[in-house]
């Protein structure tokens, strides 16, 4: 009957629909995945709480040292940090000799993590930090009659810690460890917390050092010719002066080393237990080449040379007791000319990104997520200092020449940071397109071998001609955009390098002009600057890495 026919016709459609959720294997696999995800979240939470408690404990010690030097001294802080360093050393050695050598420990490696410029920065800043500790040991040894032995033990442990950590990050920064998840997460978080405390101590010590130095200059201005000495002073020997100058010169690199190590360790912490599928692995790695760029390197080199001249002129004048007004005018004028050029280049690059219509890379990438967070977070240092300067300038005397230059510099710096962040973050999220030439070579070879048997020579020639015409059409439409992107990226790389060099090696006009200091008060302004300035230096250095990646993938 018609009813039976319709029922039999509908039967295959009902039976072809399989409900996988009713099978035991499906339910078991999904429950295993859920338990694995919950265990991962619990491990991250526990290790994060461990790091938070260590950071709070160390911050309490450092704050007590600053505000109550009688109860908690610098030696007490050094003892606490030495204990943390020793614990980190034990864990790193255990990871190198035990965890990483277990079977199936490192099945996957994150190709985006541990870029060569990051690992190179770890080695460079680590070497400078080792030299800094060597100078500190030498200086303390000369003054051993008035210094404690902790001042020799602490940098000695620091040298061992820096060498071991640099080796660990160079060889294992890409690891996605698959064994001992919780222990590895806790070890990584303990190392991150130790580096953060070392950075915090370096920042506060730098604050006190600059504060004492500025007070001594004011005393020298008032009492020129007075020759007061303390019991613990550096003798008039060449080796002692070398240790002093070397320590002051290399001091900023220690803060940068701690921040870079924290960023690399955080990516490793995110990669613990991570399984990478095949589509996360890039088939071709883009390489750095200088082909096709002319104006970017030319303009960037000009900016670097002029900036180096301005920097040397400022440093020579700043070493005197009273830096001249003309030096501030030259210094801020250089920034006022350079920052708009960088902003315009970043805006043009962002517009080209929008016109190019590349696909966005939406795959999960902890390294890129961290890069975005670091760029946005580190930019807050310079943006925050700029807003404090704007308020102080507008409230006092904005019509003065130097004050108007500082006001313009602060506004332009905020705009430049925002535009550059948008350009770099947009470029990092663009999918890398492989040049079609490489793919065409292999395709043509396969097509040629196949066509020897099945296709005539005439048809093969027509197919190759069509492919060549489509490639030329695509290249003519995209080459100028990619060329402009590479020019802009290279120009911004060189500009960020010189803007990193100038504050890193001692060009700090915010300490010398005195306007913000008199408005906010001595202690308040120094706290603002010494928390914002290292973040600004780190921002410039991290921007160089992001811009190089945008340049390579353009």
NUFITOR-865258 format. One record per residue (C-alpha): residue in one letter; x, y, z. Coordinates in steps of 0.001 Angstrom, whole numbers. Layout:
BEGIN
   resn        c1        c2        c3
      a         X         Y         Z
...
***
This chain:
BEGIN
   resn        c1        c2        c3
      x         0         0         0
      x       894      3633      -274
      x      1436      3906      3504
      x      3930       984      3525
      x      5791      2404       530
      x      6139      5795      2157
      x      7259      4125      5396
      x      9855      2010      3610
      x     11060      5042      1663
      x     11507      7023      4828
      x     13294      4213      6669
      x     16729      4676      5121
      x     16719      8348      5955
      x     15988      7573      9621
      x     18592      4829      9914
      x     21269      6887      8120
      x     21126      9476     10884
      x     23511      8132     13534
      x     23387      9654     17018
      x     27023      9474     18098
      x     26293     11001     21483
      x     24586      7733     22515
      x     27743      5678     22056
      x     29847      4876     25134
      x     33142      5646     23344
      x     31964      9116     22361
      x     30800      9878     25896
      x     34058      8491     27333
      x     36255     10572     24992
      x     34305     13759     25670
      x     34489     13184     29428
      x     38249     12575     29180
      x     38665     15819     27239
      x     36597     17678     29813
      x     38640     16259     32699
      x     41839     17163     30875
      x     40585     20718     30336
      x     39536     21059     33984
      x     42892     19701     35166
      x     44685     22211     32947
      x     42646     25106     34317
      x     43207     23927     37899
      x     46955     23632     37337
      x     47136     27116     35812
      x     45104     28530     38710
      x     47290     26898     41368
      x     50565     27959     39740
      x     49212     31480     39233
      x     48285     31705     42920
      x     51786     30532     43824
      x     53358     33272     41708
      x     50970     35885     43117
      x     51897     35035     46711
      x     55628     35103     45943
      x     55302     38480     44205
      x     53284     39947     47096
      x     55820     38670     49632
      x     58747     40121     47690
      x     56925     43401     47070
      x     56255     43702     50802
      x     59971     43212     51507
      x     61013     45777     48887
      x     58405     48322     50027
      x     59481     47899     53653
      x     63088     48455     52597
      x     62148     51712     50868
      x     59959     53156     53620
      x     61600     51640     56718
      x     65265     50916     56123
      x     65900     50155     59798
      x     63674     47074     60111
      x     64174     45718     56562
      x     67453     46465     54823
      x     68635     45896     51282
      x     70627     42887     52509
      x     67394     41245     53731
      x     65820     41692     50304
      x     68929     40226     48675
      x     68755     37166     50955
      x     65103     36561     49999
      x     65853     36922     46284
      x     68899     34643     46613
      x     66686     31928     48109
      x     64230     32308     45220
      x     67061     32175     42683
      x     68424     28963     44203
      x     64957     27358     44087
      x     64585     28375     40426
      x     68044     26984     39674
      x     67102     23614     41176
      x     63914     23485     39112
      x     65632     24504     35837
      x     68348     21887     36328
      x     65680     19256     37099
      x     63792     20268     33932
      x     66930     20070     31771
      x     68159     16745     33157
      x     64878     15065     34109
      x     61576     16341     32750
      x     62610     17167     29174
      x     64422     13821     28760
      x     61473     11639     29660
      x     59870      9640     26823
      x     57117     11556     25010
      x     57948     14685     27052
      x     58236     17102     24106
      x     56020     15833     21292
      x     55203     19307     19967
      x     57146     22541     19577
      x     55511     25950     19109
      x     57011     27446     15962
      x     55760     30932     16872
      x     57374     30940     20330
      x     60987     31868     20999
      x     61670     33916     17873
      x     65330     34460     17103
      x     65195     38159     18015
      x     63696     37319     21436
      x     66306     34670     22174
      x     68989     37018     20884
      x     67694     39690     23275
      x     67899     37196     26133
      x     71549     36482     25282
      x     72447     40152     24756
      x     70794     41481     27904
      x     71919     38426     29845
      x     75544     39090     28876
      x     75202     42733     29936
      x     73605     41642     33227
      x     76501     39239     33874
      x     78988     42065     33284
      x     76909     44250     35610
      x     77199     41657     38368
      x     80937     41316     37706
      x     81368     45081     38126
      x     79282     44972     41296
      x     81436     42165     42717
      x     84633     44049     41839
      x     83384     47291     43342
      x     82236     45567     46546
      x     85545     43702     46816
      x     87487     46968     46708
      x     85265     48382     49470
      x     85079     45137     51468
      x     86115     46993     54645
      x     82811     48887     54697
      x     80433     46553     52820
      x     78791     43299     53865
      x     79620     39962     52272
      x     76019     39679     51025
      x     76906     42302     48406
      x     79375     39802     46940
      x     77295     36626     47375
      x     74115     38067     45799
      x     75663     39015     42406
      x     77613     35721     42380
      x     74355     33752     42626
      x     72916     36167     40052
      x     75609     35239     37495
      x     74856     31535     37898
      x     71110     32191     37677
      x     71431     34306     34509
      x     73663     31771     32724
      x     71398     28815     33551
      x     68192     30670     32669
      x     69609     31965     29365
      x     70652     28436     28350
      x     67233     27101     29362
      x     65330     29735     27356
      x     67575     29414     24298
      x     67081     25644     23953
      x     63595     25049     25411
      x     61525     28188     24736
      x     59497     26346     22055
      x     58685     23271     24190
      x     55099     22100     24655
      x     55816     19770     27578
      x     53465     16776     27910
      x     54596     15319     31278
      x     54612     16640     34866
      x     52253     19475     33954
      x     51593     20909     37403
      x     55204     20756     38594
      x     56395     22417     35376
      x     53752     25147     35640
      x     54729     25878     39244
      x     58421     26008     38326
      x     57776     28389     35437
      x     55580     30645     37569
      x     58169     30704     40365
      x     60806     31779     37833
      x     58475     34462     36430
      x     57801     35786     39944
      x     61551     35881     40707
      x     62257     37860     37521
      x     59429     40274     38324
      x     60855     40892     41800
      x     64334     41423     40363
      x     62840     43969     37950
      x     60975     45704     40778
      x     64136     45872     42881
      x     66111     47246     39917
      x     63502     49943     39320
      x     63392     51042     42963
      x     67181     50988     43259
      x     67436     53102     40129
      x     64955     55533     41669
      x     67050     55924     44800
      x     70266     56188     42784
      x     68980     58966     40523
      x     67405     60735     43483
      x     70693     60769     45409
      x     72582     61845     42289
      x     70219     64764     41672
      x     70417     65843     45312
      x     74208     65777     45139
      x     74112     68023     42081
      x     71970     70535     43919
      x     74379     70444     46851
      x     77310     70964     44486
      x     75584     73947     42931
      x     75143     75586     46326
      x     78399     74595     47952
      x     80877     74640     45095
      x     84322     73975     46368
      x     83311     71999     49470
      x     85067     68639     49769
      x     83065     66413     52120
      x     83690     62665     52017
      x     82155     59682     53732
      x     83868     56660     55213
      x     82811     54306     52359
      x     83946     56062     49190
      x     85633     54754     46082
      x     89403     55338     46254
      x     91001     57394     43546
      x     92047     54434     41398
      x     91371     53654     37762
      x     89917     50191     38375
      x     87413     51554     40876
      x     86256     54236     38436
      x     85874     51569     35726
      x     83665     49478     38019
      x     81557     52539     38874
      x     81079     53704     35280
      x     80468     50168     34006
      x     77833     49544     36658
      x     75983     52779     35847
      x     76206     52131     32074
      x     74970     48524     32192
      x     72310     49025     34871
      x     69322     49555     32474
      x     70003     46266     30670
      x     69198     44315     33829
      x     65603     45588     33858
      x     65173     44723     30180
      x     66564     41227     30747
      x     64036     40519     33499
      x     61086     41696     31387
      x     62130     39702     28304
      x     62603     36542     30386
      x     59144     37006     31917
      x     57539     37197     28471
      x     59306     34046     27191
      x     58544     32102     30376
      x     54873     33100     30193
      x     54578     31640     26675
      x     56181     28419     27918
      x     53674     28342     30787
      x     50774     28695     28336
      x     52230     25910     26163
      x     52416     23331     28968
      x     50231     20385     27917
      x     49336     22015     24595
      x     48827     19738     21587
      x     49460     21367     18223
      x     47556     20116     15189
      x     49126     19912     11743
      x     47512     23112     10429
      x     49217     25129     13180
      x     52625     24187     11772
      x     53731     26563      8988
      x     54868     24873      5781
      x     57322     27644      4841
      x     59140     29918      7223
      x     59445     33515      6022
      x     63006     34810      6021
      x     64388     38301      6539
      x     65553     39820      3234
      x     66418     43380      2241
      x     65184     43028     -1316
      x     62899     45713     -2665
      x     63329     48315       105
      x     65159     51598      -473
      x     63431     54570      1131
      x     62708     52897      4467
      x     66376     52070      5255
      x     67491     55462      3898
      x     65087     57516      6009
      x     65576     55264      9013
      x     69375     55496      8840
      x     69106     59276      8619
      x     66896     59318     11722
      x     69378     57068     13571
      x     72396     59237     12683
      x     70674     62491     13653
      x     69354     60893     16840
      x     72833     59662     17777
      x     74225     63194     17330
      x     71426     64682     19460
      x     71968     62001     22091
      x     75731     62626     22345
      x     75186     66379     22493
      x     72636     65961     25276
      x     74848     63570     27248
      x     77837     65926     27061
      x     75752     68866     28260
      x     73899     66833     30908
      x     77143     65859     32613
      x     77690     69520     33528
      x     76090     71029     36610
      x     73509     73092     34702
      x     72242     71669     31359
      x     71603     74527     28974
      x     68155     75476     27716
      x     69302     74988     24127
      x     69950     71284     24709
      x     66334     70716     25750
      x     65132     72608     22670
      x     67258     70448     20330
      x     66288     67215     22088
      x     62524     67806     22031
      x     62638     69289     18507
      x     64130     66030     17238
      x     61243     64081     18752
      x     58658     66566     17430
      x     59961     66028     13883
      x     60357     62240     14113
      x     57147     61236     15910
      x     54725     62665     13259
      x     56665     60850     10502
      x     56330     57584     12418
      x     52621     58208     13014
      x     51931     58961      9352
      x     53802     55818      8308
      x     51807     53689     10759
      x     48491     55175      9542
      x     49416     54524      5888
      x     50410     50957      6761
      x     47097     50362      8526
      x     45177     51676      5510
      x     47153     49370      3190
      x     46362     46429      5473
      x     42677     47260      5087
      x     42961     47585      1293
      x     44941     44386       866
      x     42114     42254      2319
      x     44326     39424      3531
      x     42714     36671      5545
      x     42943     37065      9310
      x     44844     34338     11141
      x     42326     33183     13754
      x     44242     30125     14977
      x     45096     29924     18664
      x     48560     31416     19182
      x     49765     32180     22759
      x     52854     34006     21457
      x     50840     36440     19369
      x     48338     36976     22183
      x     51212     37794     24537
      x     52761     40151     21968
      x     49497     42087     21776
      x     49175     42272     25574
      x     52801     43388     25982
      x     52505     46059     23291
      x     49337     47472     24839
      x     50606     47189     28417
      x     54110     48558     27803
      x     52712     51524     25862
      x     50848     52589     29010
      x     54190     53625     30539
      x     54900     56367     27992
      x     51225     57296     27602
      x     50814     57650     31388
      x     53922     59827     31761
      x     52760     61968     28832
      x     49378     62647     30429
      x     51038     63574     33728
      x     53297     65992     31825
      x     50351     67493     29900
      x     48442     68221     33106
      x     51490     69804     34744
      x     52337     71922     31680
      x     48811     73195     31090
      x     48442     74083     34777
      x     51738     76033     34951
      x     53111     77911     31949
      x     52420     76328     28531
      x     53575     79478     26648
      x     57200     79022     27573
      x     59329     77676     24696
      x     60620     74558     26445
      x     57244     73869     28059
      x     55440     74188     24709
      x     57935     71770     23160
      x     57399     69260     25982
      x     53619     69669     25599
      x     53808     69002     21843
      x     56150     66072     22448
      x     53749     64506     24971
      x     50724     64800     22672
      x     52605     63442     19661
      x     54021     60570     21717
      x     50525     59440     22734
      x     49319     59543     19127
      x     52422     57720     17860
      x     52060     54905     20399
      x     48401     54366     19502
      x     48916     54392     15710
      x     51949     52123     15878
      x     50115     49638     18101
      x     47201     49477     15672
      x     49572     48932     12722
      x     51663     46232     14424
      x     48724     44335     15942
      x     46851     44399     12627
      x     49958     43112     10843
      x     50515     40314     13359
      x     46964     39031     12766
      x     47332     38896      8971
      x     47835     35454      7489
      x     51172     35001      5713
      x     50648     34436      2005
      x     53244     32248       294
      x     54492     33772     -2969
      x     52828     31863     -5805
      x     56083     31460     -7709
      x     57313     28646     -5472
      x     54030     26798     -5683
      x     53842     27276     -9448
      x     57250     25639     -9940
      x     56169     22392     -8314
      x     52732     22528     -9911
      x     54210     23035    -13375
      x     56638     20155    -12877
      x     53859     17788    -11849
      x     51631     19045    -14606
      x     54365     18589    -17169
      x     55071     14997    -16105
      x     51374     14236    -16147
      x     50795     15889    -19509
      x     53499     13926    -21279
      x     51095     11015    -21304
      x     47627     12588    -21300
      x     47754     16158    -22633
      x     49182     17580    -25801
      x     52028     20086    -25819
      x     49731     22828    -27117
      x     47250     22415    -24268
      x     50074     22415    -21744
      x     51426     25669    -23156
      x     48003     27278    -22917
      x     47650     26207    -19277
      x     51089     27583    -18366
      x     50292     30834    -20177
      x     47039     31201    -18207
      x     48845     30561    -14922
      x     51576     33078    -15808
      x     49048     35756    -16746
      x     47129     35255    -13499
      x     50374     35463    -11504
      x     51452     38683    -13283
      x     48003     40172    -12682
      x     48138     39323     -8978
      x     51710     40600     -8602
      x     50939     43908    -10327
      x     48026     44506     -7950
      x     49722     43469     -4687
      x     53420     44190     -5140
      x     53237     47945     -4549
      x     51219     47441     -1366
      x     53654     44908         3
      x     56582     47085     -1037
      x     55141     50083       835
      x     54461     47908      3884
      x     58066     46714      3902
      x     59387     50279      3528
      x     57220     51533      6402
      x     58059     48564      8633
      x     61803     48948      8111
      x     61651     52696      8719
      x     59728     52159     11966
      x     62196     49451     13051
      x     65160     51844     12785
      x     63234     54684     14452
      x     62246     52466     17390
      x     65865     51332     17740
      x     67162     54892     18185
      x     64231     55737     20485
      x     65223     52657     22527
      x     68927     53569     22631
      x     68471     57165     23828
      x     66626     56509     27140
      x     68418     53209     27752
      x     71884     54783     27836
      x     70984     57733     30006
      x     69094     60458     28086
      x     66448     61315     30717
      x     65353     64944     30249
      x     62336     64319     32487
      x     64799     64180     35398
      x     66611     67348     34380
      x     64042     69915     33184
      x     62579     70204     36704
      x     59106     71350     35633
      x     57133     68169     36434
      x     59279     67581     39518
      x     58377     70954     40976
      x     54689     70463     40129
      x     54147     66931     41527
      x     56839     66909     44158
      x     60206     65216     44209
      x     59238     61726     45409
      x     55951     61443     43466
      x     57482     62376     40122
      x     60390     59982     40553
      x     57998     57104     41260
      x     55965     57968     38138
      x     59022     58231     35897
      x     60852     55157     37143
      x     57820     52950     36621
      x     56936     54507     33259
      x     60416     54830     31786
      x     61403     51108     31914
      x     58046     50214     30382
      x     58692     52755     27617
      x     62129     51264     26928
      x     60640     47760     26867
      x     57895     48985     24520
      x     60426     50245     21978
      x     62384     47012     22089
      x     59267     44851     21792
      x     57965     47011     18939
      x     61146     46255     16986
      x     60349     42531     17165
      x     56724     43029     16130
      x     57669     45310     13244
      x     60290     42838     12018
      x     57604     40156     11899
      x     55295     42493      9980
      x     58180     43244      7585
      x     58966     39565      6999
      x     55352     38517      6429
      x     54477     41511      4202
***
